[in-house]
Amino acid sequence: MFYLFFLLFIALSAGLFSTVFKTGSFKTWARIFRVFVVVIATAVFAYYFTTKSLTKFRQDSLTVQMINKLPFPLDFYIIKVNREKDAADIYETGHVGSIRSNFYRIEYLDMSNSDEFWIAGFMGRKNMVYFSQHSVPNKNEDQIIEIQNYINQSQKLSEIAEKQIEVLKFENMKTAIWITLDILLLFLNIALLFKKSNKKIPKLSGI
């Protein structure tokens, strides 16, 4: 997604630059290009925010229900460990979100290339207070995981998980910056499209 929003930034910047063409056939083509860029950018943002707000249900996926039994809310991440050689990445990290005490979240994992996942819980931004390793012998049986204690089942694996989570946070931060810039440029392009030209009305000389 980072590269998509970077390309949008370039296109929207070009749309703003096209406003320098104010006369002749270049003006018409510049306006057509700006309208095209605005439509594409609007469609991308509509699709992005719609998919983010919808459920993450996947067909033939493993359902993982995480229940926070601890007295404080924790910020959870889930790391899927891919075993197959043709997998794009060894570790796939996802942000589950903050789970309050006695509440739960459901994640859907594609386990076709994996038989193991990890769960990491943070109190604050960098204080990992929970880590657990889970094998999946039966991929057709959903998992219900109750977080009842502050534990770290493996110091070595938790350090790997922490590094993967930091990479995810950095990528999300970069994407958020480009999204913010793109939305600003999109607003400016729309404003220029609907801006009315201010024509000076000539003064009538007295008779």
GROMACS elastic network, one bead per residue, 0.5 to 0.9 nm:
[ bonds ]
;  ai    aj funct       b0    kb
    1     4     6  0.50841   500
    1     5     6  0.63815   500
    1     6     6  0.85960   500
    1   175     6  0.71097   500
    2     5     6  0.54471   500
    2     6     6  0.62276   500
    2     7     6  0.87839   500
    2   171     6  0.75432   500
    2   172     6  0.83376   500
    2   174     6  0.70942   500
    2   175     6  0.50585   500
    2   176     6  0.87358   500
    2   178     6  0.75363   500
    2   179     6  0.88098   500
    3     7     6  0.61665   500
    3     8     6  0.85700   500
    3   175     6  0.85801   500
    4     7     6  0.52033   500
    4     8     6  0.62840   500
    4     9     6  0.87188   500
    5     9     6  0.61473   500
    5    10     6  0.87522   500
    5   175     6  0.72527   500
    5   178     6  0.59710   500
    5   179     6  0.63210   500
    5   182     6  0.71025   500
    6     9     6  0.50202   500
    6    10     6  0.65303   500
    6    11     6  0.88139   500
    6   175     6  0.85499   500
    6   178     6  0.63866   500
    6   179     6  0.85467   500
    6   182     6  0.83222   500
    7    10     6  0.51456   500
    7    11     6  0.62649   500
    7    12     6  0.86167   500
    8    11     6  0.50205   500
    8    12     6  0.59598   500
    8    13     6  0.83330   500
    8    37     6  0.82990   500
    8    40     6  0.87275   500
    8    41     6  0.67031   500
    8   178     6  0.88489   500
    8   182     6  0.66914   500
    9    12     6  0.52282   500
    9    13     6  0.59853   500
    9    14     6  0.85154   500
    9   178     6  0.72518   500
    9   179     6  0.85455   500
    9   181     6  0.71558   500
    9   182     6  0.53799   500
    9   185     6  0.75458   500
    9   186     6  0.89707   500
   10    13     6  0.51129   500
   10    14     6  0.61611   500
   10    15     6  0.86139   500
   11    14     6  0.50550   500
   11    15     6  0.62067   500
   11    16     6  0.88153   500
   11    34     6  0.88750   500
   11    37     6  0.65225   500
   11    41     6  0.88491   500
   12    16     6  0.63730   500
   12    17     6  0.86489   500
   12    34     6  0.78579   500
   12    37     6  0.64388   500
   12    38     6  0.75076   500
   12    41     6  0.80513   500
   12   182     6  0.71952   500
   12   185     6  0.59925   500
   12   186     6  0.64996   500
   12   189     6  0.73241   500
   13    16     6  0.51283   500
   13    17     6  0.62268   500
   13    18     6  0.86607   500
   13   182     6  0.88662   500
   13   185     6  0.69078   500
   13   189     6  0.88461   500
   14    18     6  0.61149   500
   14    33     6  0.89966   500
   14    34     6  0.82189   500
   14    37     6  0.89616   500
   15    18     6  0.51733   500
   15    19     6  0.71767   500
   15    30     6  0.75951   500
   15    31     6  0.83522   500
   15    33     6  0.68273   500
   15    35     6  0.84429   500
   15    37     6  0.68388   500
   15    38     6  0.83337   500
   15   185     6  0.88877   500
   15   189     6  0.68222   500
   16    19     6  0.56679   500
   16    20     6  0.82299   500
   16    34     6  0.76288   500
   16   185     6  0.78168   500
   16   188     6  0.77003   500
   16   189     6  0.61520   500
   16   192     6  0.83783   500
   17    20     6  0.61190   500
   17    21     6  0.84897   500
   18    21     6  0.59214   500
   18    22     6  0.88285   500
   18    26     6  0.88034   500
   18    27     6  0.80809   500
   18    29     6  0.89627   500
   18    30     6  0.53241   500
   18    31     6  0.76110   500
   18    33     6  0.81303   500
   18    34     6  0.74124   500
   19    22     6  0.67077   500
   19    27     6  0.77749   500
   19    30     6  0.69596   500
   19    31     6  0.77939   500
   19    34     6  0.86243   500
   19   192     6  0.81987   500
   20    27     6  0.83720   500
   20    30     6  0.88358   500
   21    24     6  0.80117   500
   21    25     6  0.88939   500
   21    26     6  0.58870   500
   21    28     6  0.86627   500
   21    30     6  0.68400   500
   22    26     6  0.75096   500
   22    27     6  0.50999   500
   22    28     6  0.86400   500
   22    30     6  0.87874   500
   23    26     6  0.66550   500
   23    27     6  0.53149   500
   23    28     6  0.82995   500
   24    27     6  0.57103   500
   24    28     6  0.73553   500
   25    28     6  0.53066   500
   25    29     6  0.64759   500
   25    30     6  0.85864   500
   26    29     6  0.51981   500
   26    30     6  0.58797   500
   26    31     6  0.85002   500
   27    30     6  0.50741   500
   27    31     6  0.61754   500
   27    32     6  0.86733   500
   28    31     6  0.52191   500
   28    32     6  0.62904   500
   28    33     6  0.86879   500
   29    32     6  0.50226   500
   29    33     6  0.61261   500
   29    34     6  0.85612   500
   30    33     6  0.50977   500
   30    34     6  0.61429   500
   30    35     6  0.86522   500
   31    34     6  0.50071   500
   31    35     6  0.61440   500
   31    36     6  0.85404   500
   31   193     6  0.77137   500
   32    35     6  0.51586   500
   32    36     6  0.61675   500
   32    37     6  0.86798   500
   33    36     6  0.50376   500
   33    37     6  0.61858   500
   33    38     6  0.86241   500
   34    37     6  0.51299   500
   34    38     6  0.61408   500
   34    39     6  0.86175   500
   34   189     6  0.71648   500
   34   190     6  0.87185   500
   34   193     6  0.78942   500
   35    38     6  0.51404   500
   35    39     6  0.61649   500
   35    40     6  0.86406   500
   35   189     6  0.85228   500
   35   190     6  0.83851   500
   35   193     6  0.76936   500
   36    39     6  0.52493   500
   36    40     6  0.62255   500
   36    41     6  0.86111   500
   37    40     6  0.51817   500
   37    41     6  0.60300   500
   37    42     6  0.84616   500
   37   186     6  0.87319   500
   37   189     6  0.88558   500
   38    41     6  0.51654   500
   38    42     6  0.59905   500
   38    43     6  0.85193   500
   38   186     6  0.64810   500
   38   189     6  0.70033   500
   38   190     6  0.70070   500
   39    42     6  0.51814   500
   39    43     6  0.61641   500
   39    44     6  0.86652   500
   40    43     6  0.51423   500
   40    44     6  0.62023   500
   40    45     6  0.87411   500
   41    44     6  0.50865   500
   41    45     6  0.62334   500
   41    46     6  0.85302   500
   41   182     6  0.83397   500
   41   183     6  0.87719   500
   41   186     6  0.72431   500
   42    45     6  0.52687   500
   42    46     6  0.60603   500
   42    47     6  0.85773   500
   42   186     6  0.79698   500
   43    46     6  0.50692   500
   43    47     6  0.61023   500
   43    48     6  0.84915   500
   44    47     6  0.52081   500
   44    48     6  0.60221   500
   44    49     6  0.86309   500
   45    49     6  0.60089   500
   45    50     6  0.82367   500
   45   179     6  0.88610   500
   45   183     6  0.86874   500
   46    49     6  0.55128   500
   46    50     6  0.59487   500
   46    51     6  0.85484   500
   47    50     6  0.51596   500
   47    51     6  0.60925   500
   47    52     6  0.85334   500
   48    51     6  0.54183   500
   48    52     6  0.62279   500
   48    53     6  0.87867   500
   49    52     6  0.50204   500
   49    53     6  0.62273   500
   49    54     6  0.87605   500
   50    53     6  0.52548   500
   50    54     6  0.63278   500
   51    54     6  0.52186   500
   51    55     6  0.78931   500
   51    56     6  0.84044   500
   52    55     6  0.78649   500
   52    56     6  0.83645   500
   53    56     6  0.89314   500
   54    57     6  0.87155   500
   55    58     6  0.89547   500
   56   106     6  0.88415   500
   56   107     6  0.70832   500
   56   108     6  0.64838   500
   57    61     6  0.77593   500
   57    63     6  0.85905   500
   57   107     6  0.77085   500
   57   108     6  0.57378   500
   57   109     6  0.86848   500
   58    61     6  0.54616   500
   58    62     6  0.84797   500
   58   108     6  0.62148   500
   58   109     6  0.75578   500
   58   110     6  0.74826   500
   59   108     6  0.89218   500
   59   110     6  0.85722   500
   60   109     6  0.89643   500
   60   110     6  0.74251   500
   60   111     6  0.89437   500
   60   140     6  0.83626   500
   61   108     6  0.56969   500
   61   109     6  0.52953   500
   61   111     6  0.67393   500
   61   112     6  0.84455   500
   61   139     6  0.81958   500
   61   140     6  0.82617   500
   62   107     6  0.81115   500
   62   108     6  0.54699   500
   62   109     6  0.50221   500
   62   110     6  0.63222   500
   62   111     6  0.66730   500
   62   139     6  0.63335   500
   62   140     6  0.68227   500
   62   141     6  0.73304   500
   62   142     6  0.58032   500
   62   143     6  0.75939   500
   63   106     6  0.67836   500
   63   107     6  0.59087   500
   63   109     6  0.65618   500
   63   141     6  0.81310   500
   63   143     6  0.61867   500
   63   144     6  0.83330   500
   64   105     6  0.82680   500
   64   106     6  0.56116   500
   64   107     6  0.51495   500
   64   108     6  0.62311   500
   64   109     6  0.75011   500
   64   142     6  0.61429   500
   64   144     6  0.59712   500
   64   145     6  0.73871   500
   65   104     6  0.67252   500
   65   105     6  0.58270   500
   65   107     6  0.65080   500
   65   108     6  0.88611   500
   65   142     6  0.80331   500
   65   143     6  0.61699   500
   65   145     6  0.60505   500
   65   146     6  0.83071   500
   66    99     6  0.86070   500
   66   103     6  0.84493   500
   66   104     6  0.53215   500
   66   105     6  0.54111   500
   66   106     6  0.63617   500
   66   107     6  0.81525   500
   66   143     6  0.84409   500
   66   144     6  0.62118   500
   66   146     6  0.59968   500
   66   147     6  0.72622   500
   67    99     6  0.78791   500
   67   100     6  0.89692   500
   67   101     6  0.82552   500
   67   102     6  0.65879   500
   67   103     6  0.58237   500
   67   105     6  0.67866   500
   67   106     6  0.89270   500
   67   144     6  0.76872   500
   67   145     6  0.61773   500
   67   147     6  0.60318   500
   67   148     6  0.86028   500
   68    71     6  0.82113   500
   68    72     6  0.84377   500
   68    73     6  0.75399   500
   68    74     6  0.78198   500
   68    99     6  0.63839   500
   68   100     6  0.66101   500
   68   101     6  0.53552   500
   68   102     6  0.53450   500
   68   103     6  0.58038   500
   68   104     6  0.61387   500
   68   105     6  0.87845   500
   68   145     6  0.86850   500
   68   146     6  0.61726   500
   68   147     6  0.50526   500
   68   148     6  0.69033   500
   69    72     6  0.85260   500
   69   100     6  0.86904   500
   69   101     6  0.57300   500
   69   102     6  0.51428   500
   69   103     6  0.77191   500
   69   146     6  0.64903   500
   69   147     6  0.54924   500
   69   149     6  0.80656   500
   70    73     6  0.74128   500
   70    74     6  0.84920   500
   70   100     6  0.84823   500
   70   101     6  0.57091   500
   70   102     6  0.73636   500
   70   147     6  0.66806   500
   70   148     6  0.54905   500
   70   149     6  0.67931   500
   70   150     6  0.82219   500
   71   100     6  0.82294   500
   71   101     6  0.53586   500
   71   102     6  0.79692   500
   72    99     6  0.88004   500
   72   100     6  0.65889   500
   72   101     6  0.55967   500
   72   123     6  0.83405   500
   73    98     6  0.64370   500
   73    99     6  0.54068   500
   73   101     6  0.54684   500
   73   122     6  0.89840   500
   73   123     6  0.75183   500
   74    97     6  0.82343   500
   74    98     6  0.54336   500
   74    99     6  0.56369   500
   74   100     6  0.67417   500
   74   101     6  0.82648   500
   74   121     6  0.57649   500
   74   122     6  0.54783   500
   74   123     6  0.53494   500
   74   124     6  0.78636   500
   74   129     6  0.86552   500
   74   130     6  0.89198   500
   75    95     6  0.83199   500
   75    96     6  0.75154   500
   75    97     6  0.54011   500
   75    99     6  0.63959   500
   75   100     6  0.89010   500
   75   120     6  0.82387   500
   75   121     6  0.54329   500
   75   123     6  0.64875   500
   75   124     6  0.76175   500
   75   125     6  0.83266   500
   76    94     6  0.89274   500
   76    95     6  0.64714   500
   76    96     6  0.53267   500
   76    97     6  0.54727   500
   76    98     6  0.60920   500
   76    99     6  0.72940   500
   76   119     6  0.70035   500
   76   120     6  0.56345   500
   76   122     6  0.63389   500
   76   130     6  0.88816   500
   77    93     6  0.70733   500
   77    94     6  0.57252   500
   77    96     6  0.52167   500
   77    97     6  0.71096   500
   77   118     6  0.83045   500
   77   119     6  0.58684   500
   77   120     6  0.52225   500
   77   121     6  0.64276   500
   77   122     6  0.83888   500
   77   165     6  0.74968   500
   78    92     6  0.82166   500
   78    93     6  0.58613   500
   78    94     6  0.53317   500
   78    95     6  0.64911   500
   78    96     6  0.66816   500
   78   107     6  0.87421   500
   78   117     6  0.69825   500
   78   118     6  0.56842   500
   78   120     6  0.63858   500
   78   121     6  0.88991   500
   78   161     6  0.89085   500
   79    91     6  0.62873   500
   79    92     6  0.54780   500
   79    94     6  0.63579   500
   79    95     6  0.88832   500
   79   116     6  0.88100   500
   79   117     6  0.55119   500
   79   118     6  0.50252   500
   79   119     6  0.64171   500
   79   120     6  0.80894   500
   79   161     6  0.70832   500
   79   164     6  0.82186   500
   79   165     6  0.84992   500
   80    90     6  0.81612   500
   80    91     6  0.56735   500
   80    92     6  0.50830   500
   80    93     6  0.64718   500
   80    94     6  0.84029   500
   80   109     6  0.79441   500
   80   110     6  0.89278   500
   80   111     6  0.81462   500
   80   114     6  0.71305   500
   80   115     6  0.84307   500
   80   116     6  0.63484   500
   80   118     6  0.64068   500
   80   119     6  0.89126   500
   81    89     6  0.86498   500
   81    90     6  0.58616   500
   81    92     6  0.67168   500
   81   113     6  0.84267   500
   81   114     6  0.59029   500
   81   115     6  0.73279   500
   81   116     6  0.55732   500
   81   117     6  0.55756   500
   81   118     6  0.78031   500
   82    85     6  0.82576   500
   82    87     6  0.65178   500
   82    88     6  0.87064   500
   82    89     6  0.70819   500
   82    91     6  0.61787   500
   82    92     6  0.76922   500
   82   111     6  0.81941   500
   82   112     6  0.87874   500
   82   113     6  0.54456   500
   82   115     6  0.74858   500
   82   116     6  0.76563   500
   82   117     6  0.87356   500
   83    86     6  0.88145   500
   83    87     6  0.75700   500
   83    90     6  0.70829   500
   83   113     6  0.58874   500
   83   114     6  0.53235   500
   83   115     6  0.74328   500
   83   116     6  0.86024   500
   84    87     6  0.55914   500
   84    90     6  0.84786   500
   84   112     6  0.88711   500
   84   113     6  0.53036   500
   84   114     6  0.70959   500
   85    88     6  0.83619   500
   85    90     6  0.87285   500
   85   113     6  0.87135   500
   86    89     6  0.87664   500
   86   113     6  0.85180   500
   87    90     6  0.68496   500
   87   113     6  0.68769   500
   88    91     6  0.89552   500
   89    92     6  0.65200   500
   91   161     6  0.86770   500
   91   164     6  0.75758   500
   92   164     6  0.83392   500
   93   161     6  0.84415   500
   93   164     6  0.67292   500
   93   165     6  0.66740   500
   93   168     6  0.69233   500
   94   165     6  0.81979   500
   94   168     6  0.78102   500
   95    98     6  0.89906   500
   95   165     6  0.84301   500
   95   168     6  0.84020   500
   96    99     6  0.84261   500
   96   105     6  0.73924   500
   96   106     6  0.82923   500
   96   107     6  0.72831   500
   97   105     6  0.82551   500
   98   105     6  0.88688   500
   98   121     6  0.89423   500
   98   122     6  0.89569   500
   99   102     6  0.82922   500
   99   103     6  0.61117   500
   99   104     6  0.62471   500
   99   105     6  0.69286   500
  100   103     6  0.53943   500
  100   104     6  0.76565   500
  101   104     6  0.84080   500
  104   146     6  0.89308   500
  109   112     6  0.89984   500
  110   113     6  0.77463   500
  110   114     6  0.80012   500
  111   115     6  0.63507   500
  111   116     6  0.81864   500
  111   136     6  0.86456   500
  111   139     6  0.70300   500
  112   115     6  0.80531   500
  112   139     6  0.85128   500
  114   117     6  0.79622   500
  114   136     6  0.83176   500
  115   134     6  0.86074   500
  115   135     6  0.58601   500
  115   137     6  0.67609   500
  115   138     6  0.85335   500
  115   139     6  0.77018   500
  116   133     6  0.74769   500
  116   134     6  0.56593   500
  116   136     6  0.56028   500
  116   137     6  0.86367   500
  117   132     6  0.87012   500
  117   133     6  0.62524   500
  117   134     6  0.54059   500
  117   135     6  0.65893   500
  117   136     6  0.79610   500
  118   131     6  0.71951   500
  118   132     6  0.57003   500
  118   134     6  0.59349   500
  118   135     6  0.86891   500
  118   157     6  0.87672   500
  118   158     6  0.87012   500
  118   161     6  0.79295   500
  119   130     6  0.77560   500
  119   131     6  0.56335   500
  119   132     6  0.53630   500
  119   133     6  0.66653   500
  119   134     6  0.80472   500
  119   161     6  0.87076   500
  120   128     6  0.69831   500
  120   129     6  0.78673   500
  120   130     6  0.55053   500
  120   132     6  0.67328   500
  120   152     6  0.88961   500
  120   158     6  0.76878   500
  120   161     6  0.75148   500
  120   162     6  0.82120   500
  121   127     6  0.85161   500
  121   128     6  0.57776   500
  121   129     6  0.59445   500
  121   131     6  0.64095   500
  122   125     6  0.66249   500
  122   126     6  0.66146   500
  122   127     6  0.54048   500
  122   129     6  0.56378   500
  122   130     6  0.68328   500
  123   126     6  0.73279   500
  123   127     6  0.53958   500
  123   128     6  0.63792   500
  123   129     6  0.64998   500
  123   130     6  0.89097   500
  124   127     6  0.58148   500
  124   128     6  0.82217   500
  125   128     6  0.83527   500
  126   162     6  0.87656   500
  128   131     6  0.75542   500
  128   152     6  0.87534   500
  128   158     6  0.86470   500
  128   162     6  0.81110   500
  129   150     6  0.55492   500
  129   151     6  0.66154   500
  129   152     6  0.72728   500
  130   147     6  0.82257   500
  130   149     6  0.76865   500
  130   150     6  0.52083   500
  130   151     6  0.50175   500
  130   152     6  0.55797   500
  130   153     6  0.84097   500
  131   150     6  0.81744   500
  131   151     6  0.61537   500
  131   153     6  0.60490   500
  131   154     6  0.74535   500
  131   155     6  0.87246   500
  131   157     6  0.87150   500
  131   158     6  0.63576   500
  131   161     6  0.88482   500
  132   151     6  0.75480   500
  132   152     6  0.63997   500
  132   153     6  0.54405   500
  132   154     6  0.75612   500
  132   158     6  0.83350   500
  133   153     6  0.69066   500
  133   154     6  0.78981   500
  133   157     6  0.84492   500
  135   138     6  0.89995   500
  136   139     6  0.60306   500
  136   141     6  0.85076   500
  136   143     6  0.85673   500
  137   141     6  0.88110   500
  138   141     6  0.56650   500
  138   142     6  0.85702   500
  139   142     6  0.74441   500
  147   150     6  0.80287   500
  148   151     6  0.89347   500
  152   155     6  0.65036   500
  152   158     6  0.73218   500
  153   157     6  0.84029   500
  153   158     6  0.80485   500
  154   157     6  0.53696   500
  154   158     6  0.59578   500
  154   159     6  0.86000   500
  155   158     6  0.51400   500
  155   159     6  0.62745   500
  155   160     6  0.88718   500
  156   159     6  0.53701   500
  156   160     6  0.66759   500
  156   161     6  0.88779   500
  157   160     6  0.50752   500
  157   161     6  0.61706   500
  157   162     6  0.85899   500
  158   162     6  0.60247   500
  158   163     6  0.86451   500
  159   162     6  0.50445   500
  159   163     6  0.63763   500
  159   164     6  0.87611   500
  160   163     6  0.52576   500
  160   164     6  0.63833   500
  160   165     6  0.87163   500
  161   164     6  0.50889   500
  161   165     6  0.61176   500
  161   166     6  0.86273   500
  162   165     6  0.50631   500
  162   166     6  0.62109   500
  162   167     6  0.87188   500
  163   166     6  0.51188   500
  163   167     6  0.63683   500
  163   168     6  0.87660   500
  164   167     6  0.51159   500
  164   168     6  0.63269   500
  164   169     6  0.87339   500
  165   169     6  0.61598   500
  165   170     6  0.86100   500
  166   169     6  0.50460   500
  166   170     6  0.61686   500
  166   171     6  0.86277   500
  167   170     6  0.51580   500
  167   171     6  0.62255   500
  167   172     6  0.86099   500
  168   171     6  0.51338   500
  168   172     6  0.60929   500
  168   173     6  0.85361   500
  169   172     6  0.50682   500
  169   173     6  0.60851   500
  169   174     6  0.86781   500
  170   173     6  0.50564   500
  170   174     6  0.62783   500
  170   175     6  0.86369   500
  171   174     6  0.51704   500
  171   175     6  0.61766   500
  171   176     6  0.85879   500
  172   175     6  0.50497   500
  172   176     6  0.60483   500
  172   177     6  0.86543   500
  173   176     6  0.50669   500
  173   177     6  0.63035   500
  173   178     6  0.88151   500
  174   177     6  0.52157   500
  174   178     6  0.64242   500
  174   179     6  0.86678   500
  175   178     6  0.52271   500
  175   179     6  0.60832   500
  175   180     6  0.86196   500
  176   179     6  0.50412   500
  176   180     6  0.61693   500
  176   181     6  0.86957   500
  177   180     6  0.52036   500
  177   181     6  0.63472   500
  177   182     6  0.86315   500
  178   181     6  0.50765   500
  178   182     6  0.59759   500
  178   183     6  0.85386   500
  179   182     6  0.50258   500
  179   183     6  0.60964   500
  179   184     6  0.85946   500
  180   183     6  0.52681   500
  180   184     6  0.63306   500
  180   185     6  0.87617   500
  181   184     6  0.51483   500
  181   185     6  0.62291   500
  181   186     6  0.85346   500
  182   185     6  0.50852   500
  182   186     6  0.59417   500
  182   187     6  0.85231   500
  183   187     6  0.61404   500
  183   188     6  0.86511   500
  184   187     6  0.51866   500
  184   188     6  0.63421   500
  184   189     6  0.87377   500
  185   188     6  0.50391   500
  185   189     6  0.61281   500
  185   190     6  0.85955   500
  186   189     6  0.51184   500
  186   190     6  0.61839   500
  186   191     6  0.85514   500
  187   190     6  0.51724   500
  187   191     6  0.60857   500
  187   192     6  0.86491   500
  188   191     6  0.50422   500
  188   192     6  0.61934   500
  188   193     6  0.86255   500
  189   192     6  0.52007   500
  189   193     6  0.62267   500
  189   194     6  0.88702   500
  190   193     6  0.50657   500
  190   194     6  0.64406   500
  190   195     6  0.85123   500
  191   194     6  0.54240   500
  191   195     6  0.59268   500
  192   196     6  0.84041   500
  193   196     6  0.83973   500
  195   198     6  0.89754   500
  204   207     6  0.89155   500
